[in-house]
Amino acid sequence: MQRPALKAKASANPLQRAAIFLLLLTSLRTGSAQQNTAEASPVATQLQRAIADQQASLGAGDTGAIVSKSRHLAALALQFSGAMYLSQNQSKPADIAFARALEVEDTPELRQQLLATLLLANQPAEASRFEAETLRTQGDTAKTRLLLASACHAADDLGCTITQLEQAVRLEPDSAATHLALGNAFWELNEYQYNADSLNHFTTAQRLEPASFQTNYDLGAILSEYQRFADAEAPLHAAAQADPSSPDPWLQLGMNAFAQGRYTDAEPLLRKAVDLTGTDLQHNQYQIRRALVALSRIASQADPQLASNYAARDAAIHTVMAKSNIAPALSQSTGLVNNFTAQGRADAQKSATHTNAAANEQTQQQLAQLTAQSLNDGGTALARTRDYTAALPLFRLAAQVDAQQPPVLRNLGLAAFHTGNMDEAARAFHSWLQSHPDDALAQQYLQQIAAGIATPSKP
């Protein structure tokens, strides 16, 4: 029998993909000028780039590139879908989306997101199983433990986070990153107040990496919290030298001087922090307000007008925060643990907060369509080389995500037939023919299946 060409018309039009993406961006726009739009989201940017790359691979006709680019695009679309579900507290569909994404492309970020979802959904047995599977497949290393700690932190489980980070330190005691992460976890656990555990790990991290901005800044910050101002001077100046563009060390040095009543020393330090902050007022959750308040108080006796100017700038920032419903910052901590949370989830939380249910549903449908199209493209490229065994899982997953996307069911039937999965092929062809009853080729395959088995499976 002559091998039929698999159809790919549903995904071969770049304009159609572009239209889907534009609809996606539109539905993800927020109502606040201070919130990030989807265009600014790193995940949305990755998705847009992945679409362009995948379309370029289709145009070039390189089978290997088509398969890899299509899989990557599908994984990103599923990841974005899962992040949106998670931001809406829909843990079950988020779990499914992340698991499917991991099936397509196994990455640390996806593993982190899936485990965090299981923890958030209060599924300890599933979470433990997945943790054990991750340790088995990825290896029980500090890197893996950091990944697991990231998932625990994303699920707001500090106890689990600390447990995993303690294992990371045990496995890699000479890693500044692990000590820094564990110190930050204790810092957060103690509501950003001085504690011996954080001081111990920050001190060790700074000893291991004495020229690092983060190790010096975090050590200086906790020493400042404990009012060990003299001890904090050296690491804070070292942090400023490591990153001359950061306002954080100068702000902390200025606030330390202010707390000691050394206003003459504090004023230039705080002004430098303000200058380095520039227009990035949101930096560290508007921590620059601390500098403006202190500067206003310092200038109140010698220059009331200057004091008034500082106070007015602070009031303007406060107004922006109030309109945006932004809570004041609890701390200045910028350590690794605070940076752990997957950006995909954070971006989706920002973008989905103000969207309505109808827009979210439309976006999920578009993501499902994009996923199914991408998987169909990859499967089609493989099937055209007669590698039906590799193509079948892609068609199968495409049908699970969006069975209505043509020609996914038809291609699933063909791949299943050529790999000897006749029951699956019959189900796929029956479903396909319900909406495409004139497809003679699909009917022919069903007849062949019927001739080979007693009763073809029904859809």
C-alpha positions as CSV (number, residue, x, y, z in Angstrom):
1,M,0.0,0.0,0.0
2,Q,1.3,3.4,-0.8
3,R,2.2,5.5,2.2
4,P,-0.1,8.5,2.5
5,A,1.3,11.9,3.2
6,L,0.4,13.2,6.6
7,K,-1.4,16.5,6.7
8,A,0.0,19.6,8.3
9,K,-2.1,22.4,6.9
10,A,-3.4,23.5,10.3
11,S,0.0,24.6,11.4
12,A,1.8,25.6,8.3
13,N,0.6,29.1,8.1
14,P,2.8,31.6,10.1
15,L,0.1,34.2,10.0
16,Q,-2.3,32.0,11.8
17,R,0.3,31.5,14.5
18,A,0.9,35.2,14.7
19,A,-2.9,35.8,15.1
20,I,-3.1,33.3,17.9
21,F,-0.2,34.9,19.7
22,L,-1.7,38.4,19.3
23,L,-5.0,37.2,20.8
24,L,-3.0,35.6,23.6
25,L,-1.3,38.9,24.4
26,T,-4.6,40.8,24.2
27,S,-6.3,38.5,26.6
28,L,-3.5,38.8,29.1
29,R,-3.4,42.5,29.3
30,T,-3.9,43.9,32.8
31,G,-6.0,46.9,34.0
32,S,-3.2,48.7,35.9
33,A,-0.6,50.8,34.3
34,Q,1.8,49.7,37.0
35,Q,1.4,46.0,36.3
36,N,3.5,44.2,33.6
37,T,1.8,43.5,30.4
38,A,2.2,40.1,28.7
39,E,4.6,41.7,26.2
40,A,7.0,42.5,29.1
41,S,6.8,38.9,30.5
42,P,9.9,36.8,29.9
43,V,7.7,33.8,29.3
44,A,5.6,35.6,26.7
45,T,8.8,36.8,25.0
46,Q,10.2,33.2,25.0
47,L,6.9,32.0,23.5
48,Q,7.1,34.6,20.7
49,R,10.7,33.7,20.0
50,A,9.9,30.0,20.0
51,I,7.1,30.5,17.5
52,A,9.4,32.3,15.2
53,D,12.1,29.6,15.5
54,Q,9.7,26.8,14.9
55,Q,8.2,28.5,11.8
56,A,11.8,29.0,10.5
57,S,12.5,25.3,11.0
58,L,9.3,24.4,9.1
59,G,10.4,26.6,6.2
60,A,13.9,25.1,6.1
61,G,12.5,21.5,6.1
62,D,15.1,20.2,8.5
63,T,13.4,17.2,10.3
64,G,15.7,17.4,13.3
65,A,15.2,21.1,13.8
66,I,11.4,20.8,13.2
67,V,11.1,18.2,15.9
68,S,13.2,20.0,18.5
69,K,11.7,23.4,17.9
70,S,8.2,22.0,17.9
71,R,8.7,20.2,21.1
72,H,10.2,23.3,22.8
73,L,7.3,25.5,21.6
74,A,4.8,23.0,22.9
75,A,6.5,22.7,26.2
76,L,6.5,26.5,26.6
77,A,2.8,26.8,25.7
78,L,2.0,24.1,28.3
79,Q,4.2,25.8,30.9
80,F,2.4,29.1,30.3
81,S,-0.9,27.3,30.6
82,G,0.1,25.7,33.8
83,A,1.3,28.9,35.3
84,M,-2.0,30.6,34.4
85,Y,-4.0,27.8,36.0
86,L,-1.8,28.0,39.1
87,S,-2.2,31.8,39.4
88,Q,-6.0,31.1,39.5
89,N,-5.6,28.5,42.2
90,Q,-6.6,25.7,39.8
91,S,-4.0,23.2,40.9
92,K,-5.4,20.1,39.1
93,P,-5.3,21.5,35.5
94,A,-1.9,23.2,36.4
95,D,-0.6,19.8,37.5
96,I,-1.7,18.2,34.2
97,A,-0.2,21.0,32.1
98,F,3.2,20.9,33.8
99,A,3.3,17.1,33.7
100,R,2.5,17.2,29.9
101,A,5.2,19.9,29.4
102,L,7.7,17.7,31.3
103,E,6.8,14.8,29.1
104,V,7.7,16.9,26.0
105,E,10.8,18.6,27.4
106,D,12.4,17.7,30.7
107,T,13.9,20.8,32.2
108,P,14.7,21.8,35.8
109,E,12.2,24.7,35.7
110,L,9.4,22.4,34.7
111,R,10.3,19.9,37.4
112,Q,10.3,22.7,39.9
113,Q,6.9,24.0,38.8
114,L,5.3,20.5,38.8
115,L,6.6,19.7,42.3
116,A,5.5,23.2,43.6
117,T,2.0,22.5,42.1
118,L,1.7,19.2,43.9
119,L,2.7,20.8,47.1
120,L,0.3,23.6,46.7
121,A,-2.4,21.1,45.9
122,N,-1.7,19.3,49.2
123,Q,-0.8,16.1,47.5
124,P,2.1,14.9,49.7
125,A,2.2,11.4,48.3
126,E,2.4,12.5,44.7
127,A,5.0,15.2,45.7
128,S,7.1,12.6,47.5
129,R,6.9,10.3,44.6
130,F,8.0,13.0,42.2
131,E,10.7,14.2,44.5
132,A,12.1,10.6,44.7
133,E,11.9,10.2,40.9
134,T,13.7,13.5,40.4
135,L,16.5,12.5,42.8
136,R,16.8,9.2,41.0
137,T,16.9,10.6,37.5
138,Q,18.8,13.8,38.1
139,G,21.1,12.6,40.9
140,D,21.2,13.5,44.6
141,T,23.3,16.6,44.1
142,A,23.4,20.1,45.5
143,K,22.0,21.3,42.2
144,T,19.0,18.9,42.4
145,R,18.4,19.8,46.1
146,L,18.4,23.5,45.1
147,L,15.8,22.7,42.5
148,L,13.6,20.9,45.1
149,A,14.1,23.8,47.5
150,S,12.9,26.1,44.8
151,A,9.7,24.1,44.4
152,C,9.2,24.1,48.2
153,H,9.7,27.9,48.3
154,A,7.3,28.5,45.4
155,A,4.7,26.5,47.4
156,D,5.3,28.8,50.4
157,D,6.7,25.9,52.5
158,L,9.7,27.3,54.3
159,G,10.2,24.1,56.4
160,C,10.5,22.0,53.2
161,T,12.8,24.7,51.7
162,I,15.2,24.7,54.6
163,T,15.3,20.9,54.7
164,Q,16.2,20.7,51.0
165,L,18.8,23.5,51.4
166,E,20.4,21.8,54.4
167,Q,20.9,18.7,52.2
168,A,22.4,20.9,49.5
169,V,24.9,22.3,52.0
170,R,25.7,18.8,53.2
171,L,26.4,17.7,49.6
172,E,28.4,20.8,48.7
173,P,29.7,22.5,51.8
174,D,32.1,24.7,49.9
175,S,29.5,26.2,47.7
176,A,28.7,29.9,48.5
177,A,25.4,29.6,46.7
178,T,24.1,26.9,48.9
179,H,25.1,28.7,52.1
180,L,23.6,31.9,50.7
181,A,20.3,30.3,49.8
182,L,20.0,28.6,53.2
183,G,20.9,31.8,55.0
184,N,18.2,33.6,53.1
185,A,15.7,30.9,53.9
186,F,16.4,31.3,57.7
187,W,16.3,35.1,57.1
188,E,12.8,34.8,55.6
189,L,11.7,32.3,58.3
190,N,12.6,34.9,61.0
191,E,10.7,37.6,59.1
192,Y,13.9,39.3,58.0
193,Q,15.2,39.8,61.5
194,Y,18.6,38.9,62.9
195,N,19.1,35.2,63.6
196,A,22.2,33.2,64.3
197,D,21.6,30.7,61.5
198,S,21.5,33.3,58.8
199,L,24.5,35.1,60.2
200,N,26.4,31.8,60.2
201,H,25.6,30.9,56.6
202,F,26.1,34.4,55.3
203,T,29.5,34.6,57.0
204,T,30.5,31.3,55.4
205,A,29.3,32.3,52.0
206,Q,31.3,35.6,52.2
207,R,34.4,33.7,53.2
208,L,34.0,31.3,50.3
209,E,33.3,34.2,47.8
210,P,34.9,37.3,49.3
211,A,34.5,39.4,46.1
212,S,30.8,38.6,45.4
213,F,28.2,41.3,45.6
214,Q,25.5,39.0,47.0
215,T,27.6,37.4,49.7
216,N,28.9,40.8,50.9
217,Y,25.5,42.5,50.7
218,D,23.6,39.8,52.6
219,L,26.3,39.6,55.3
220,G,26.3,43.4,55.6
221,A,22.5,43.5,55.8
222,I,22.1,41.1,58.6
223,L,25.0,42.7,60.6
224,S,23.1,46.0,60.1
225,E,19.9,44.4,61.4
226,Y,21.7,43.3,64.5
227,Q,23.1,46.9,64.8
228,R,26.7,45.7,64.3
229,F,27.3,48.8,62.2
230,A,31.1,48.8,62.4
231,D,31.2,45.1,61.3
232,A,28.8,45.8,58.5
233,E,31.0,48.6,56.9
234,A,33.5,46.3,55.2
235,P,31.1,43.9,53.5
236,L,28.8,46.7,52.4
237,H,31.6,48.6,50.8
238,A,32.8,45.4,49.2
239,A,29.3,44.9,47.7
240,A,29.3,48.4,46.4
241,Q,32.7,47.8,44.7
242,A,31.4,44.5,43.2
243,D,28.4,46.2,41.7
244,P,28.9,50.0,41.4
245,S,25.4,50.3,39.7
246,S,23.5,49.0,42.7
247,P,21.9,51.4,45.1
248,D,21.4,48.8,47.8
249,P,24.8,48.9,49.6
250,W,24.7,52.7,49.7
251,L,21.2,52.7,51.0
252,Q,22.1,50.3,53.8
253,L,25.3,52.3,54.7
254,G,23.3,55.5,54.7
255,M,20.6,54.0,56.9
256,N,23.2,52.6,59.3
257,A,24.8,56.1,59.6
258,F,21.3,57.6,60.1
259,A,20.5,55.1,62.8
260,Q,23.6,56.2,64.7
261,G,22.8,59.8,64.4
262,R,25.7,60.5,62.0
263,Y,23.6,62.6,59.7
264,T,26.6,64.3,58.0
265,D,27.8,60.9,56.9
266,A,24.4,59.6,56.1
267,E,23.3,62.4,53.8
268,P,25.8,61.7,50.9
269,L,25.3,58.0,51.1
270,L,21.6,58.2,50.9
271,R,21.7,60.7,48.0
272,K,24.0,58.3,46.2
273,A,21.4,55.6,46.7
274,V,18.7,57.9,45.3
275,D,20.8,58.8,42.3
276,L,21.7,55.2,41.5
277,T,18.0,54.2,41.8
278,G,17.1,56.8,39.2
279,T,13.7,56.1,37.7
280,D,13.7,52.5,38.9
281,L,11.5,53.4,41.8
282,Q,10.1,49.9,42.2
283,H,13.6,48.5,42.9
284,N,13.4,46.3,46.0
285,Q,9.7,47.1,46.4
286,Y,10.2,50.9,46.6
287,Q,12.9,50.7,49.3
288,I,14.1,54.1,48.0
289,R,11.3,55.6,50.2
290,R,13.4,54.9,53.2
291,A,16.2,57.1,51.8
292,L,13.8,59.9,51.0
293,V,12.2,59.9,54.4
294,A,15.6,59.9,56.1
295,L,16.9,62.7,53.8
296,S,13.8,64.8,54.6
297,R,14.4,64.5,58.3
298,I,18.1,65.3,57.9
299,A,17.4,68.4,55.9
300,S,14.5,69.6,58.1
301,Q,16.6,71.9,60.3
302,A,19.0,73.3,57.8
303,D,16.9,73.5,54.6
304,P,13.1,73.2,55.1
305,Q,12.5,73.6,51.4
306,L,14.8,70.7,50.5
307,A,13.1,68.6,53.3
308,S,9.8,69.4,51.7
309,N,11.0,68.3,48.3
310,Y,12.2,65.0,49.6
311,A,8.9,64.5,51.4
312,A,6.9,65.3,48.3
313,R,8.9,62.8,46.3
314,D,8.1,60.2,48.9
315,A,4.4,61.1,48.9
316,A,4.3,60.8,45.1
317,I,5.7,57.3,45.3
318,H,3.3,56.3,48.0
319,T,0.4,57.5,45.9
320,V,1.6,55.3,43.0
321,M,1.9,52.3,45.4
322,A,-1.6,53.0,46.8
323,K,-3.2,53.1,43.3
324,S,-1.4,49.9,42.4
325,N,-2.4,48.2,45.6
326,I,1.3,47.4,46.3
327,A,2.1,46.4,49.9
328,P,5.2,47.9,51.6
329,A,8.3,45.8,51.5
330,L,9.1,43.7,54.5
331,S,12.9,43.7,53.9
332,Q,15.7,44.5,51.6
333,S,16.6,40.8,51.2
334,T,17.5,40.0,47.6
335,G,19.1,36.6,48.1
336,L,18.9,33.4,46.1
337,V,15.7,32.0,47.8
338,N,13.8,35.2,47.0
339,N,14.9,34.7,43.4
340,F,14.0,31.0,43.2
341,T,10.4,31.2,42.2
342,A,9.9,30.3,38.6
343,Q,9.4,33.4,36.5
344,G,6.7,31.7,34.5
345,R,4.5,31.4,37.5
346,A,5.3,35.0,38.7
347,D,4.6,36.5,35.3
348,A,1.3,34.6,35.0
349,Q,0.2,35.7,38.5
350,K,0.8,39.3,37.5
351,S,-0.8,39.1,34.2
352,A,-3.8,36.9,35.1
353,T,-4.8,38.7,38.3
354,H,-7.0,41.3,36.5
355,T,-8.3,39.3,33.6
356,N,-11.8,37.9,33.7
357,A,-12.8,34.3,33.4
358,A,-13.8,34.5,29.8
359,A,-10.5,36.0,28.7
360,N,-8.6,33.3,30.7
361,E,-10.6,30.6,29.1
362,Q,-10.0,32.0,25.6
363,T,-6.3,32.2,26.3
364,Q,-6.2,28.6,27.5
365,Q,-7.9,27.5,24.3
366,Q,-5.4,29.4,22.3
367,L,-2.5,27.8,24.2
368,A,-4.1,24.3,23.7
369,Q,-4.4,25.0,20.0
370,L,-0.8,26.2,19.8
371,T,0.4,23.1,21.7
372,A,-1.5,20.7,19.5
373,Q,-0.3,22.3,16.4
374,S,3.3,22.3,17.5
375,L,3.2,18.6,18.5
376,N,1.5,17.8,15.2
377,D,4.3,19.5,13.3
378,G,6.9,17.5,15.1
379,G,5.1,14.2,14.7
380,T,4.5,15.0,11.0
381,A,8.2,15.6,10.4
382,L,9.0,12.2,12.0
383,A,6.2,10.3,10.2
384,R,7.4,11.6,6.8
385,T,10.7,9.8,7.5
386,R,8.6,6.7,8.4
387,D,9.6,7.0,12.1
388,Y,6.1,6.3,13.3
389,T,7.3,5.0,16.6
390,A,8.8,8.4,17.6
391,A,5.9,10.3,16.0
392,L,3.1,8.4,17.8
393,P,3.7,9.9,21.3
394,L,3.7,13.4,19.9
395,F,0.4,12.8,18.0
396,R,-1.0,11.1,21.1
397,L,-0.2,14.1,23.4
398,A,-1.5,16.5,20.8
399,A,-4.9,14.7,20.8
400,Q,-5.0,14.8,24.6
401,V,-4.4,18.6,24.6
402,D,-6.8,19.5,21.7
403,A,-8.4,16.6,19.8
404,Q,-10.4,19.1,17.8
405,Q,-7.3,20.5,16.2
406,P,-7.2,19.1,12.6
407,P,-5.5,16.9,11.5
408,V,-4.3,15.6,14.8
409,L,-6.7,12.7,15.1
410,R,-6.1,11.6,11.5
411,N,-2.4,11.6,12.0
412,L,-2.7,9.8,15.3
413,G,-4.7,7.1,13.5
414,L,-2.1,6.7,10.8
415,A,0.9,6.6,13.2
416,A,-1.0,4.1,15.5
417,F,-1.8,1.9,12.5
418,H,1.8,1.8,11.2
419,T,3.0,0.9,14.7
420,G,0.5,-1.9,15.1
421,N,-1.7,-0.2,17.7
422,M,-4.9,-1.1,15.9
423,D,-7.4,-0.3,18.7
424,E,-5.9,3.1,19.1
425,A,-5.9,3.7,15.4
426,A,-9.6,2.7,15.1
427,R,-10.6,5.0,17.9
428,A,-8.7,7.9,16.3
429,F,-10.2,7.3,12.9
430,H,-13.7,6.9,14.2
431,S,-13.4,10.2,16.1
432,W,-11.9,11.9,13.0
433,L,-14.6,10.7,10.7
434,Q,-17.3,12.2,12.9
435,S,-16.3,15.6,11.8
436,H,-14.7,14.6,8.4
437,P,-17.1,11.8,7.1
438,D,-15.8,12.3,3.5
439,D,-12.2,11.3,4.2
440,A,-11.9,8.3,2.0
441,L,-8.4,7.4,3.2
442,A,-9.5,7.3,6.9
443,Q,-12.4,5.1,5.9
444,Q,-10.0,2.8,4.0
445,Y,-7.8,2.4,7.0
446,L,-10.8,1.5,9.2
447,Q,-11.8,-1.1,6.7
448,Q,-8.3,-2.6,6.8
449,I,-8.5,-2.6,10.6
450,A,-11.9,-4.3,10.6
451,A,-10.6,-7.0,8.3
452,G,-7.7,-7.7,10.7
453,I,-9.6,-7.7,14.0
454,A,-13.1,-9.0,15.0
455,T,-14.6,-5.7,16.3
456,P,-12.8,-2.4,15.9
457,S,-12.8,-0.3,19.1
458,K,-15.4,2.4,19.2
459,P,-14.4,6.1,20.0
